[in-house]
Amino acid sequence: MAADPQTYRVEIRPTGNADIDATLSDVSNIVSLKKTKAVGAFALSGRIKSDYDRLQSAMDSFGYYNAKIQMQVGASQALSDSNSKDTKKKKKKDTTQSDIHHVTNLTNTMDGDNPDLPNFIGKIPGKEDAVIVIRVDKGDQYHLGKVEVVDNNKPQVPAGSIMKSTASKSMPKVISTPVTLTADQEKAFALKSGQPAISADVVAAKGRLLTSLQEDGHALAKVSDPVAYLRPDTKTIDVVYNVDPGPVVDLGNIEFKGLKKVHEDFVRKRLLLHDGQLYQPSKIESARQDLSSLGVFSSIDATAASKVDANGRLPLILTFKEAKRHSISFEAGYSTDLGGRAGVRWSHRNLFGNAEKLNIAALATGVGGTAQKGLGYDVYADFTKPDYLRRDQDFNARIEAVKQKLYSYNQTALLVKGGLNRKINKRWKASVYLGAMQERIIQQHMKNDYTMINIPLAVSYDSTDLASPMMSPTHGMKGNVSLTPTESFGDGAIFFAILEGSASTYFDLAKIGLTKPGDSIFAFRGTVGTIQGASRMNMPPDQRMYAGGTSTVRGYRFQGVGPQFRGTKYAVGGKAMDAGTIEFRQKITESFGAQTFMDAGQVSEKSMPFEGDLRVGVGAGVKYYTPLGPIRFDVALPVNRPPRGDKFEVYISLGETF
């Protein structure tokens, strides 16, 4: 017998059920170990024989308890090399062997459970692979018969294991007290007589039932592993769940552990739980996530006591691990129109012990770029105090110094603003600010100084359910409406109001069964704005409407869409703007994706949108997925490029465009 390692191939005949085929491949030792070092005939025979039980268990899990597993082993010979008359005759007679994936023709086969298999494998010529062919005759699928939920305090059902083909053939009489489930618990349990006896569904029902009981206040409920009884005569499975619901309890004392720099009274006031309320795991988890959103904790664990207190309530312990208070981060980005920007940011996450945040940043801007004439800067300090005056209302203050050298205008400005951000509910937010700005604008060799006071008002909606705004939306929509009344003091006082609205929505092709969830997404965006009040040329240039760039029309440089000064590529700005985008995003692998898009937009000299020269841009790009969000690289081209417009634009960014 040859002692040399034997290489082999595995071919699994399709069963007609893709899920079963995938499971058979997943559980098979001869499949999973194929890529490891080749073994000798005896070891390979052991792998094959061990697969019978593994494959049978896999079929049991789908309710096919009478399935028959057949494995045959033979030497391989490529069909393209099989030209002899004998081979052709055999091919006609033995189609069950020769048409396996239309790849190989087996010769001189032996069953995988034959005791002489090691000797057979050892005689396979050294240059030939052994070919292992797996066939499964599913037989009839079993369905659920009786499904019993009984009180575990009076166990009358013998212990057993789930979904075993060797289980008792009949279900003993159950004399335990039946448990009456509420409508919600029945819905969560979702297991009924007559449905296919798939073990994953039976096991999952246990978890759903336990969760539903706990959600109704049965904090100490217990649901044991289901016990199954095989009934071959009717091809059904009877299942019994032993349940101890326990009493309905309320939350008791809520204890905090691990707080050091964060004030306990602030956390307790913020907490969405109180003693005496009904014990519900979902409410506890929501409260935990809400505290995590403050950004001052690296972890929060919620642990319920193992028994009730003297008042019949269940104590809860929240254990906190505080995050580092200080951090330094770096920021960088690039586009061909705005050029590069890079800088550093220092953050303090817990300034006064109540999760106050302070960010101080300094960035260099305008490093190259077709819309820039030179270097600029953006330096700011931003302070946020959460739960100001009321819960879910933050106070924010910001001071910022900006210098830009755009082709449209040069700006040097100092901005100060402060205001409130309120979370109305899970979807809606609103904000109101009071701001002031002192700036110097140079446009077309004309220098003007402006002092402005404004009151930005905004309402936003978001149903994308993203953990971070940097992540890729796959469903839902986002919308924002803002109104900014502004008084400008320059050569003369003027008043104007800027009204803007934007919306985006996302459609997953998985909804119509074309792809896997999250893989293929159509994204749509629309933006419209208008300015009422002062005439266009009396307004500060930086307050006018512009289009072009990542937020409106890609393929055109920043502020490259709209009216321009005669004979130049310098934008004048307008009093109204509208833009729209359609983008298709495709996930290719777990790490890489691609997108293609078309943008269109226009800027009007008057206050009425949907007027002006419509500009269209198209483009495509790739992305790399990171835990922080996708890194995008996009190239966009103008379809109807204006005079002196750029021929293309390149954008590199972290996060989706919208």
C-alpha positions as CSV (number, residue, x, y, z in Angstrom):
1,M,0.0,0.0,0.0
2,A,1.3,3.4,-0.9
3,A,2.1,5.5,2.2
4,D,2.3,8.7,0.3
5,P,-0.2,11.5,1.0
6,Q,-3.2,11.4,-1.2
7,T,-4.6,14.5,-2.8
8,Y,-8.3,14.6,-3.5
9,R,-11.3,16.6,-4.8
10,V,-14.8,16.8,-3.4
11,E,-18.0,17.1,-5.4
12,I,-21.4,17.6,-3.7
13,R,-24.4,16.8,-5.9
14,P,-27.0,19.6,-5.6
15,T,-30.0,18.7,-3.5
16,G,-32.2,21.4,-5.0
17,N,-32.0,23.5,-1.9
18,A,-29.1,26.1,-1.9
19,D,-29.2,26.4,1.9
20,I,-28.9,22.7,2.4
21,D,-26.0,22.5,-0.1
22,A,-24.2,25.3,1.7
23,T,-24.7,23.7,5.0
24,L,-23.4,20.3,3.8
25,S,-20.3,22.0,2.5
26,D,-19.8,23.9,5.7
27,V,-20.1,20.8,8.0
28,S,-18.1,18.4,5.9
29,N,-14.6,17.5,7.2
30,I,-13.4,16.4,3.9
31,V,-14.3,19.8,2.5
32,S,-12.9,22.0,5.3
33,L,-9.7,20.0,5.7
34,K,-9.0,19.8,1.9
35,K,-6.8,22.9,2.0
36,T,-4.7,21.5,4.8
37,K,-1.7,19.2,4.4
38,A,-2.5,16.1,2.4
39,V,-2.8,12.9,4.5
40,G,-2.4,9.2,3.8
41,A,-5.0,6.6,2.8
42,F,-6.0,5.6,6.4
43,A,-6.4,9.2,7.6
44,L,-8.4,10.2,4.5
45,S,-10.6,7.2,5.0
46,G,-11.2,8.3,8.6
47,R,-12.3,11.7,7.4
48,I,-14.7,10.3,4.9
49,K,-16.3,7.9,7.4
50,S,-16.7,10.7,10.0
51,D,-18.6,12.8,7.5
52,Y,-21.5,10.4,7.4
53,D,-22.7,11.4,10.9
54,R,-21.9,15.1,10.2
55,L,-23.9,15.2,7.0
56,Q,-26.8,13.2,8.5
57,S,-27.0,15.7,11.4
58,A,-27.0,18.5,8.9
59,M,-30.0,17.0,7.1
60,D,-31.7,16.4,10.5
61,S,-31.4,20.1,11.2
62,F,-33.5,20.8,8.1
63,G,-36.1,18.2,9.1
64,Y,-35.0,15.4,6.8
65,Y,-34.7,12.6,9.3
66,N,-34.9,9.9,6.7
67,A,-32.3,11.3,4.4
68,K,-29.8,8.9,2.9
69,I,-26.1,9.9,2.6
70,Q,-24.1,8.2,-0.1
71,M,-20.4,8.8,-0.7
72,Q,-18.3,7.2,-3.4
73,V,-14.6,7.4,-3.9
74,G,-12.8,6.9,-7.2
75,A,-9.9,8.0,-9.2
76,S,-10.3,11.1,-11.4
77,Q,-9.9,11.3,-15.2
78,A,-10.8,14.5,-17.0
79,L,-13.6,14.2,-19.4
80,S,-11.6,16.0,-22.1
81,D,-9.0,13.1,-21.9
82,S,-11.7,10.4,-22.0
83,N,-12.0,9.6,-25.6
84,S,-12.0,5.8,-25.7
85,K,-15.0,3.9,-26.8
86,D,-15.2,2.1,-23.4
87,T,-15.3,5.5,-21.7
88,K,-18.0,6.8,-24.0
89,K,-20.1,3.6,-23.4
90,K,-19.7,4.0,-19.6
91,K,-20.6,7.6,-19.8
92,K,-23.9,6.7,-21.5
93,K,-24.7,3.9,-19.0
94,D,-23.6,5.8,-15.8
95,T,-24.9,9.3,-16.1
96,T,-25.2,9.6,-12.3
97,Q,-21.4,9.5,-12.0
98,S,-20.3,11.2,-15.2
99,D,-22.4,14.4,-15.0
100,I,-21.3,15.5,-11.5
101,H,-20.8,19.2,-12.2
102,H,-19.8,18.0,-15.7
103,V,-16.2,17.9,-14.6
104,T,-15.0,14.3,-13.9
105,N,-15.7,10.8,-14.9
106,L,-15.1,8.3,-12.0
107,T,-13.6,5.0,-12.6
108,N,-13.6,1.9,-10.3
109,T,-15.5,3.5,-7.4
110,M,-16.0,2.3,-3.8
111,D,-18.5,3.3,-1.2
112,G,-17.1,5.6,1.5
113,D,-18.2,3.3,4.4
114,N,-16.5,0.2,2.9
115,P,-14.1,-1.3,5.5
116,D,-11.5,-1.9,2.7
117,L,-11.5,1.8,1.7
118,P,-7.9,2.5,2.9
119,N,-6.6,-0.2,0.7
120,F,-8.6,1.1,-2.2
121,I,-7.4,4.7,-1.8
122,G,-3.8,3.4,-1.4
123,K,-4.0,1.9,-4.9
124,I,-4.9,5.1,-6.7
125,P,-2.1,6.1,-9.0
126,G,0.1,8.7,-7.5
127,K,-0.5,11.3,-10.2
128,E,-4.3,11.1,-9.9
129,D,-6.6,12.8,-7.4
130,A,-9.0,10.8,-5.4
131,V,-12.5,12.1,-6.1
132,I,-15.1,11.9,-3.4
133,V,-18.7,12.3,-4.6
134,I,-21.4,13.1,-2.1
135,R,-25.0,12.4,-2.9
136,V,-28.0,13.1,-0.6
137,D,-31.5,11.7,-1.0
138,K,-33.5,14.1,1.1
139,G,-36.6,11.9,1.5
140,D,-39.6,13.5,3.1
141,Q,-39.3,16.6,5.3
142,Y,-40.7,16.3,8.8
143,H,-43.0,18.9,10.2
144,L,-43.9,20.1,13.7
145,G,-46.6,18.1,15.5
146,K,-47.6,19.2,19.0
147,V,-45.8,22.2,20.4
148,E,-46.2,22.3,24.2
149,V,-45.1,25.1,26.6
150,V,-45.3,23.8,30.2
151,D,-44.5,25.1,33.6
152,N,-41.0,24.1,34.7
153,N,-42.0,24.0,38.3
154,K,-43.7,20.6,37.7
155,P,-41.4,18.9,35.2
156,Q,-42.9,15.7,33.9
157,V,-41.1,15.6,30.6
158,P,-37.8,13.6,30.7
159,A,-34.6,15.4,29.9
160,G,-33.4,15.0,26.3
161,S,-31.6,16.7,23.5
162,I,-33.0,18.8,20.7
163,M,-33.9,17.2,17.4
164,K,-32.2,13.8,17.7
165,S,-33.2,11.1,15.2
166,T,-32.7,8.6,18.1
167,A,-35.3,10.4,20.3
168,S,-38.4,8.7,21.6
169,K,-40.8,7.7,18.9
170,S,-43.8,9.0,20.9
171,M,-44.4,11.9,23.1
172,P,-45.3,10.9,26.7
173,K,-48.3,12.4,28.2
174,V,-47.5,15.9,29.5
175,I,-49.2,16.5,32.9
176,S,-47.2,19.7,33.8
177,T,-49.2,22.9,34.1
178,P,-49.6,24.5,30.6
179,V,-48.2,28.1,30.4
180,T,-50.6,30.6,28.9
181,L,-48.8,33.0,26.7
182,T,-49.9,36.5,25.9
183,A,-50.6,37.6,22.3
184,D,-47.2,39.3,22.1
185,Q,-45.4,36.3,23.6
186,E,-47.2,34.0,21.1
187,K,-46.1,36.3,18.3
188,A,-42.5,36.3,19.5
189,F,-42.5,32.5,20.0
190,A,-43.7,32.1,16.4
191,L,-43.7,28.3,16.4
192,K,-46.8,26.5,15.2
193,S,-47.8,23.0,14.4
194,G,-47.5,22.1,10.8
195,Q,-44.4,24.2,9.9
196,P,-41.2,22.5,8.8
197,A,-39.2,20.9,11.6
198,I,-36.1,23.0,11.2
199,S,-33.9,22.8,14.3
200,A,-32.6,26.4,14.0
201,D,-36.2,27.6,14.2
202,V,-37.0,25.4,17.2
203,V,-33.9,26.6,19.1
204,A,-34.4,30.3,18.1
205,A,-38.0,30.1,19.5
206,K,-36.5,29.4,22.9
207,G,-34.6,32.7,22.8
208,R,-37.5,34.7,21.5
209,L,-39.8,33.3,24.1
210,L,-37.3,34.1,26.9
211,T,-36.8,37.6,25.6
212,S,-40.6,38.2,25.4
213,L,-41.1,37.0,28.9
214,Q,-38.4,39.3,30.3
215,E,-39.8,42.2,28.3
216,D,-43.1,41.7,30.1
217,G,-41.4,42.0,33.4
218,H,-40.5,38.3,34.1
219,A,-36.9,39.2,34.8
220,L,-36.0,35.8,36.3
221,A,-37.8,33.7,33.7
222,K,-36.1,30.5,32.6
223,V,-36.7,28.5,29.4
224,S,-34.9,25.2,29.1
225,D,-33.7,23.6,25.9
226,P,-36.6,22.2,23.9
227,V,-37.1,18.5,24.0
228,A,-38.1,16.8,20.7
229,Y,-39.9,13.5,20.0
230,L,-39.6,11.9,16.7
231,R,-42.8,10.3,15.2
232,P,-41.8,8.4,12.0
233,D,-45.4,7.2,11.5
234,T,-46.7,10.7,10.8
235,K,-43.3,12.2,9.9
236,T,-43.7,14.9,12.6
237,I,-41.7,16.1,15.6
238,D,-43.4,16.9,18.9
239,V,-41.6,19.6,20.9
240,V,-41.8,20.5,24.6
241,Y,-40.5,23.7,26.2
242,N,-40.2,23.7,29.9
243,V,-40.8,27.3,31.2
244,D,-40.5,28.9,34.6
245,P,-42.0,32.4,34.1
246,G,-41.3,33.6,37.6
247,P,-42.9,36.7,39.0
248,V,-43.4,40.0,37.3
249,V,-40.9,42.4,39.0
250,D,-40.0,46.1,39.0
251,L,-36.5,47.6,39.0
252,G,-35.1,48.1,42.4
253,N,-32.1,50.2,43.5
254,I,-29.8,51.2,40.6
255,E,-26.2,51.2,41.7
256,F,-23.4,53.0,39.9
257,K,-19.8,51.7,39.9
258,G,-16.6,53.0,38.2
259,L,-17.4,56.7,38.1
260,K,-14.3,58.8,38.7
261,K,-14.2,62.1,36.8
262,V,-17.8,62.1,35.6
263,H,-20.3,63.4,38.2
264,E,-22.7,60.8,39.5
265,D,-25.6,63.3,39.8
266,F,-25.3,64.2,36.1
267,V,-25.4,60.6,35.1
268,R,-28.3,59.8,37.4
269,K,-30.2,62.7,36.0
270,R,-29.5,61.6,32.5
271,L,-30.4,58.0,33.1
272,L,-33.6,56.8,31.4
273,L,-34.4,54.4,34.2
274,H,-35.7,54.7,37.7
275,D,-36.5,52.3,40.5
276,G,-40.1,51.1,40.6
277,Q,-40.5,50.9,36.8
278,L,-41.3,47.5,35.1
279,Y,-38.2,45.5,34.4
280,Q,-37.6,45.5,30.7
281,P,-34.3,44.5,29.0
282,S,-35.0,46.8,26.0
283,K,-35.4,49.8,28.3
284,I,-32.2,49.0,30.1
285,E,-30.3,48.6,26.8
286,S,-31.7,51.9,25.5
287,A,-30.6,53.6,28.7
288,R,-27.1,52.1,28.4
289,Q,-26.8,53.2,24.8
290,D,-28.0,56.6,25.6
291,L,-25.3,57.0,28.3
292,S,-22.7,55.6,25.8
293,S,-23.7,58.3,23.3
294,L,-22.2,61.0,25.7
295,G,-18.8,59.9,24.5
296,V,-17.2,59.9,28.0
297,F,-17.4,56.1,28.6
298,S,-15.5,53.4,26.8
299,S,-17.8,50.7,28.2
300,I,-21.0,50.4,30.3
301,D,-22.2,47.1,31.6
302,A,-25.7,46.5,33.0
303,T,-26.0,43.6,35.4
304,A,-29.3,42.6,37.1
305,A,-29.2,40.9,40.5
306,S,-29.8,37.1,40.7
307,K,-32.8,37.5,43.1
308,V,-35.3,40.2,44.2
309,D,-34.8,42.4,47.2
310,A,-36.9,42.5,50.4
311,N,-39.5,44.7,48.5
312,G,-39.8,42.2,45.6
313,R,-37.8,44.4,43.2
314,L,-34.7,43.5,41.2
315,P,-31.6,45.6,41.8
316,L,-29.5,46.7,38.8
317,I,-25.8,47.5,38.8
318,L,-24.3,49.8,36.1
319,T,-20.6,49.5,35.8
320,F,-18.8,52.3,34.0
321,K,-15.3,52.5,32.5
322,E,-14.5,56.1,31.6
323,A,-12.8,56.9,28.4
324,K,-9.6,59.0,28.1
325,R,-10.6,62.6,28.5
326,H,-8.0,64.1,26.1
327,S,-7.3,63.1,22.5
328,I,-5.4,64.5,19.5
329,S,-6.6,63.7,16.0
330,F,-5.5,64.6,12.5
331,E,-7.7,65.6,9.6
332,A,-6.9,65.6,5.9
333,G,-8.8,65.8,2.6
334,Y,-8.3,66.6,-1.0
335,S,-10.2,67.6,-4.1
336,T,-8.9,69.1,-7.3
337,D,-11.1,72.2,-6.9
338,L,-10.5,73.1,-3.2
339,G,-7.1,71.4,-3.1
340,G,-5.8,69.8,0.1
341,R,-6.6,70.5,3.7
342,A,-4.8,69.2,6.7
343,G,-4.7,70.0,10.3
344,V,-4.8,68.8,13.9
345,R,-7.5,68.8,16.5
346,W,-7.3,68.6,20.3
347,S,-10.3,67.4,22.2
348,H,-11.4,67.3,25.9
349,R,-14.4,65.1,26.4
350,N,-15.3,65.9,30.1
351,L,-14.3,69.5,30.8
352,F,-16.2,70.1,34.0
353,G,-17.4,66.6,34.9
354,N,-20.7,66.7,33.1
355,A,-19.6,65.4,29.7
356,E,-18.9,68.9,28.3
357,K,-16.8,68.8,25.2
358,L,-14.2,71.2,24.0
359,N,-12.6,70.9,20.5
360,I,-9.7,73.2,19.3
361,A,-8.6,72.8,15.8
362,A,-6.2,74.4,13.3
363,L,-6.2,73.5,9.6
364,A,-4.4,74.7,6.6
365,T,-6.6,75.0,3.5
366,G,-6.3,75.7,-0.2
367,V,-3.2,73.6,-0.8
368,G,-3.5,73.7,-4.6
369,G,-6.9,73.5,-6.1
370,T,-8.5,75.0,-9.2
371,A,-10.9,77.1,-7.2
372,Q,-8.2,78.5,-4.9
373,K,-5.6,81.2,-5.4
374,G,-3.5,80.5,-2.3
375,L,-3.2,79.1,1.2
376,G,-5.9,79.8,3.8
377,Y,-6.6,78.6,7.3
378,D,-9.5,77.5,9.5
379,V,-9.0,77.8,13.2
380,Y,-11.8,77.3,15.7
381,A,-12.8,76.4,19.2
382,D,-16.1,74.6,19.8
383,F,-17.8,73.9,23.1
384,T,-20.8,71.7,23.8
385,K,-22.7,71.3,27.1
386,P,-25.2,68.4,27.0
387,D,-28.6,68.5,28.7
388,Y,-28.5,72.2,29.1
389,L,-31.7,73.4,30.9
390,R,-33.4,70.2,30.0
391,R,-32.6,66.7,28.8
392,D,-31.7,66.1,25.1
393,Q,-30.9,69.8,24.7
394,D,-27.3,70.9,24.1
395,F,-25.8,74.3,24.3
396,N,-23.1,74.9,21.7
397,A,-20.7,77.9,21.3
398,R,-18.1,78.4,18.6
399,I,-15.5,80.9,17.7
400,E,-13.8,80.6,14.4
401,A,-11.2,82.5,12.3
402,V,-11.3,81.8,8.5
403,K,-9.2,82.9,5.6
404,Q,-10.0,81.8,2.0
405,K,-8.4,82.8,-1.3
406,L,-11.0,81.7,-3.7
407,Y,-11.2,82.8,-7.4
408,S,-14.7,84.1,-6.6
409,Y,-13.5,86.2,-3.7
410,N,-10.9,86.5,-0.9
411,Q,-12.3,86.3,2.6
412,T,-10.9,87.0,6.1
413,A,-13.4,86.5,8.8
414,L,-14.0,86.1,12.5
415,L,-17.2,84.3,13.5
416,V,-18.9,83.8,16.8
417,K,-22.1,81.9,17.5
418,G,-24.0,80.2,20.3
419,G,-27.3,78.4,20.5
420,L,-29.3,75.3,21.3
421,N,-29.6,71.9,19.7
422,R,-32.7,69.9,20.8
423,K,-33.4,66.3,20.0
424,I,-37.2,66.2,19.6
425,N,-37.4,62.4,19.2
426,K,-35.5,59.6,17.6
427,R,-36.0,61.1,14.1
428,W,-36.4,64.9,14.5
429,K,-34.0,67.6,15.7
430,A,-34.2,71.3,15.9
431,S,-31.7,74.1,16.5
432,V,-31.6,77.9,17.0
433,Y,-28.5,80.0,17.2
434,L,-27.4,83.7,17.4
435,G,-24.4,84.5,15.4
436,A,-22.1,87.4,14.6
437,M,-19.5,87.8,11.9
438,Q,-16.9,90.4,11.1
439,E,-15.3,89.9,7.7
440,R,-13.3,91.6,4.9
441,I,-14.2,90.5,1.3
442,I,-12.1,91.4,-1.8
443,Q,-13.9,90.7,-5.0
444,Q,-12.9,92.0,-8.4
445,H,-10.3,94.3,-6.8
446,M,-13.0,95.8,-4.6
447,K,-12.5,95.6,-0.8
448,N,-15.5,95.7,1.5
449,D,-15.9,95.2,5.3
450,Y,-19.1,93.6,6.6
451,T,-20.5,93.2,10.1
452,M,-23.4,90.7,10.3
453,I,-25.8,89.4,12.9
454,N,-27.9,86.4,12.1
455,I,-30.3,83.9,13.7
456,P,-30.0,80.5,12.0
457,L,-33.0,78.3,12.6
458,A,-33.1,74.6,11.4
459,V,-35.1,71.4,11.6
460,S,-33.8,68.0,10.5
461,Y,-35.1,64.5,10.1
462,D,-33.2,61.3,9.9
463,S,-34.5,57.7,9.5
464,T,-31.4,56.0,8.3
465,D,-30.6,54.5,11.7
466,L,-26.9,55.0,11.4
467,A,-24.6,54.6,14.4
468,S,-22.3,57.2,12.9
469,P,-22.9,59.9,10.2
470,M,-19.8,58.6,8.5
471,M,-21.3,55.2,7.7
472,S,-23.1,54.3,4.5
473,P,-26.9,54.6,4.6
474,T,-28.8,51.7,3.1
475,H,-32.4,52.8,3.8
476,G,-34.6,55.6,5.1
477,M,-34.2,59.3,4.3
478,K,-32.6,62.5,5.6
479,G,-33.9,66.0,5.3
480,N,-33.1,69.5,6.6
481,V,-34.7,72.9,6.3
482,S,-33.1,76.0,7.5
483,L,-33.9,79.7,7.7
484,T,-31.3,82.3,8.4
485,P,-32.5,85.9,8.8
486,T,-29.4,88.2,8.6
487,E,-28.8,91.9,9.1
488,S,-25.6,93.2,7.4
489,F,-23.9,96.5,8.4
490,G,-21.6,97.8,5.8
491,D,-21.9,100.9,3.7
492,G,-25.6,100.7,4.7
493,A,-27.7,98.3,6.7
494,I,-29.4,95.6,4.6
495,F,-31.6,92.7,5.6
496,F,-31.9,89.3,3.8
497,A,-33.1,85.8,4.7
498,I,-31.6,82.6,3.4
499,L,-34.0,79.7,3.1
500,E,-32.5,76.3,2.2
501,G,-33.8,72.7,2.1
502,S,-32.3,69.4,1.2
503,A,-33.4,65.8,1.3
504,S,-31.9,62.4,0.5
505,T,-33.2,58.9,0.4
506,Y,-31.9,55.4,-0.2
507,F,-33.3,52.3,-1.9
508,D,-31.8,48.8,-1.3
509,L,-32.2,46.5,-4.3
510,A,-32.5,43.7,-1.8
511,K,-36.1,44.9,-1.2
512,I,-37.0,43.5,-4.7
513,G,-34.9,40.4,-4.2
514,L,-32.1,41.3,-6.6
515,T,-29.1,41.4,-4.2
516,K,-28.1,40.8,-0.6
517,P,-29.2,43.5,1.9
518,G,-26.8,46.5,1.9
519,D,-24.9,45.4,-1.2
520,S,-26.6,47.5,-3.9
521,I,-28.0,50.9,-3.1
522,F,-29.6,53.7,-5.1
523,A,-29.1,57.0,-3.4
524,F,-31.0,60.2,-4.3
525,R,-30.4,63.8,-3.2
526,G,-32.1,67.1,-3.8
527,T,-31.2,70.6,-2.7
528,V,-33.0,73.9,-3.2
529,G,-32.3,77.4,-1.8
530,T,-33.5,81.0,-2.2
531,I,-32.5,84.4,-0.7
532,Q,-35.2,87.0,-0.1
533,G,-34.5,90.6,0.7
534,A,-31.5,92.5,-0.5
535,S,-30.4,92.6,-4.1
536,R,-27.7,90.2,-5.1
537,M,-24.9,92.7,-5.6
538,N,-25.6,94.5,-2.3
539,M,-25.2,91.2,-0.3
540,P,-21.8,90.1,1.0
541,P,-20.4,87.7,-1.7
542,D,-20.0,84.8,0.8
543,Q,-23.7,84.9,1.6
544,R,-24.9,84.4,-2.0
545,M,-25.9,81.1,-3.5
546,Y,-23.3,79.0,-5.4
547,A,-23.2,75.5,-6.8
548,G,-20.4,73.1,-7.9
549,G,-18.4,70.6,-5.8
550,T,-19.2,67.6,-3.7
551,S,-22.3,69.0,-2.0
552,T,-24.1,70.0,-5.2
553,V,-22.7,69.2,-8.7
554,R,-19.5,67.2,-9.0
555,G,-17.5,67.5,-12.1
556,Y,-17.4,71.3,-11.7
557,R,-15.1,73.1,-9.3
558,F,-16.3,74.6,-6.1
559,Q,-18.6,77.6,-7.0
560,G,-18.1,76.7,-10.7
561,V,-21.8,76.5,-11.5
562,G,-23.7,79.8,-12.0
563,P,-23.2,83.3,-13.2
564,Q,-19.6,84.4,-13.8
565,F,-18.0,87.8,-14.2
566,R,-17.7,88.5,-17.9
567,G,-14.6,87.0,-19.5
568,T,-13.5,85.2,-16.3
569,K,-14.0,82.0,-14.4
570,Y,-14.9,83.9,-11.3
571,A,-18.3,83.2,-9.9
572,V,-20.7,86.1,-9.1
573,G,-23.1,84.0,-7.0
574,G,-26.9,84.1,-7.2
575,K,-30.1,84.4,-5.2
576,A,-31.4,80.9,-5.8
577,M,-30.0,77.5,-6.4
578,D,-31.2,73.9,-7.0
579,A,-29.4,70.6,-7.5
580,G,-30.1,66.9,-7.7
581,T,-28.1,63.7,-7.6
582,I,-28.7,60.0,-8.4
583,E,-25.9,57.7,-7.3
584,F,-25.6,53.9,-7.4
585,R,-23.4,52.3,-4.7
586,Q,-22.2,48.6,-5.1
587,K,-20.5,46.6,-2.4
588,I,-18.0,44.3,-4.2
589,T,-16.2,42.6,-1.2
590,E,-16.2,43.1,2.5
591,S,-13.5,45.7,2.1
592,F,-14.1,47.3,-1.3
593,G,-17.0,48.9,-3.2
594,A,-17.7,51.2,-6.1
595,Q,-20.1,53.9,-7.1
596,T,-21.3,55.8,-10.1
597,F,-23.3,59.0,-10.1
598,M,-24.9,61.9,-12.1
599,D,-25.4,65.4,-10.6
600,A,-27.2,68.3,-12.1
601,G,-27.8,71.9,-10.8
602,Q,-28.1,75.6,-11.6
603,V,-27.8,79.0,-10.0
604,S,-30.3,81.8,-10.6
605,E,-29.6,85.5,-10.5
606,K,-33.1,86.0,-9.2
607,S,-34.8,84.6,-6.1
608,M,-36.7,82.0,-8.0
609,P,-35.0,78.5,-8.2
610,F,-35.1,76.2,-11.2
611,E,-33.8,79.0,-13.5
612,G,-30.3,79.5,-15.0
613,D,-27.9,77.4,-17.0
614,L,-28.3,73.8,-16.0
615,R,-25.0,72.0,-15.6
616,V,-24.7,68.2,-15.5
617,G,-21.8,66.1,-14.2
618,V,-21.1,62.4,-14.2
619,G,-18.6,60.3,-12.5
620,A,-17.5,57.1,-10.8
621,G,-15.3,56.0,-8.0
622,V,-14.1,53.3,-5.6
623,K,-14.2,53.0,-1.9
624,Y,-12.5,51.2,0.9
625,Y,-14.5,50.3,4.0
626,T,-13.0,51.1,7.4
627,P,-14.5,51.0,10.9
628,L,-14.7,54.8,10.8
629,G,-16.5,54.9,7.4
630,P,-15.7,54.4,3.7
631,I,-12.7,56.2,2.2
632,R,-13.9,57.3,-1.2
633,F,-11.9,58.2,-4.4
634,D,-14.1,59.7,-7.1
635,V,-13.5,61.2,-10.5
636,A,-16.2,63.4,-12.1
637,L,-16.5,65.0,-15.6
638,P,-18.6,67.9,-16.7
639,V,-21.2,67.0,-19.4
640,N,-21.7,70.6,-20.6
641,R,-18.6,72.4,-19.4
642,P,-18.8,76.2,-19.3
643,P,-16.0,78.4,-20.8
644,R,-12.8,78.2,-18.7
645,G,-14.3,75.3,-16.7
646,D,-12.2,72.4,-15.5
647,K,-12.1,69.2,-17.6
648,F,-12.4,66.9,-14.6
649,E,-12.5,66.9,-10.8
650,V,-11.0,64.4,-8.3
651,Y,-12.4,63.9,-4.8
652,I,-10.9,62.0,-1.8
653,S,-13.0,61.9,1.3
654,L,-13.9,59.9,4.4
655,G,-17.6,59.0,4.6
656,E,-20.3,59.0,1.9
657,T,-21.0,62.2,0.0
658,F,-24.5,62.2,1.4
